[in-house]
Amino acid sequence: MAAPYGSPLAAELREDVLERFLRYARVDSQSARESQTTPSTPGQLDLARLLAGELRELGLDDVELTDHGYVMATLPASVSGGPTVGLLAHVDTSPDAPASGVNPVVWADYDGGELVLPGDPSQVLSPAASALLAERLGHDIVSSDGTTLLGADDKAGVAEIMSAVAHLLAHPELPRPRTRIGFTVDEEIGRGADHFELERFGADFAYTLDGQEVGRIENETFSAVELSLTFHGVGVHPGTAKGKLVNPVRLAARFIASLPRELAPETTEGRQGFVHPYAIEGSAESATVTLIVRDFDDETLAAHEALVAGLAAQAVAAEPAARFRIDRWDQYRNMRSSLEAVPHVVEAALEAARRVGLEPRLGSIRGGTDGSRLTAMGLPTPNIFTGGNEYHSVREWISVQDMAISAATIVELLQLLAQRLPGAAEGNGARASRLGRAAGETGPPEPAPPT
Ligand SMILES: [Zn+2]
């Protein structure tokens, strides 16, 4: 889609969203899985403090930085009677690529050629490898210098929210509902919602700005379970072990070899789930396999779990002295069924995207978001596109025009919600039929990679 999507509002927001994005991208706010603190790294607090200061300067109410590093603030309503709407993005960046010393490069007026990243010329953004890049002729592309990630995941979301809020404050004549801003920490290590206080946030529903491709509204995530499977054998000195020793390392290996190849992340896509052993450790006493299990459908997820238990039983079947034990943790749940109970929330996001000239579509994420946890906790939270690409890698890039169209979508979304939702003027039936039409137009959702 050509720049700038014919949206005058997006054109107006472009400069501000770029300036903010570059400022936030330079702060090292990478999260760390091995850390036991919240937030997991002090860099996240640096960005949180910067954002809290900017929100105060803009004139928002109730600006606070919580003990756990979340930033919260209120954009007061300009009209009465609407809902309280939440806007969320995460300040941390992925631990899966270097993130210190991010040096953003702006490639103005993209000409369709290859972009050789200056800090590491082996890293190339190629239109042959990315149809989305090839389509962005004339856009201004932002990448890192090739030695670090860029951090558009999720600083693009942060910058887009900030720009939209700044625009609405500068235009008090535009209708807007009471809006709660929330910047979260440690999303990339799965702890983004751990200390999120729903009552303190006080929104009726919310949106994460943490998606990718422009126009894509995500109302569905995987349901996710982690399993820890421990085999216990019989330890005997190997010199005198004949007929007595039961080796737990062999039991674990037998189990892993028995997992169906067609149910692995490397062999599945779209709406297929998987069973993924990702860590193993063992000794003469015991061996533990850690697995993640994923599916969009909760019954199929349960079937995958039952399969694991069945194969573990098979692995020990020939060894009467062997035992196994499975511990399980629910990680997050598919938010789709909860969102279907409040169809106007997703429909408003689709309609806002239409108002900036996009043809929006629904999508599913082959992963989770803060929103999947928050939705399960009672705050319906679908995910809106930010425009980012190649997340969690040194080849991450984003177009300034795409960031601007996302920010413009937020402005339109809030105006829309101030005017007609939730339902003073029209009943649930009207909203449901609008959603039905939208879903029918968009066809079956295509799942995206996790963010
Ligand atoms: Zn993200």
Residues whose N, C-alpha, C, O or C-beta is under 5 A from the ligand:
A	BS01	ZN	D153 D154 D210 T451
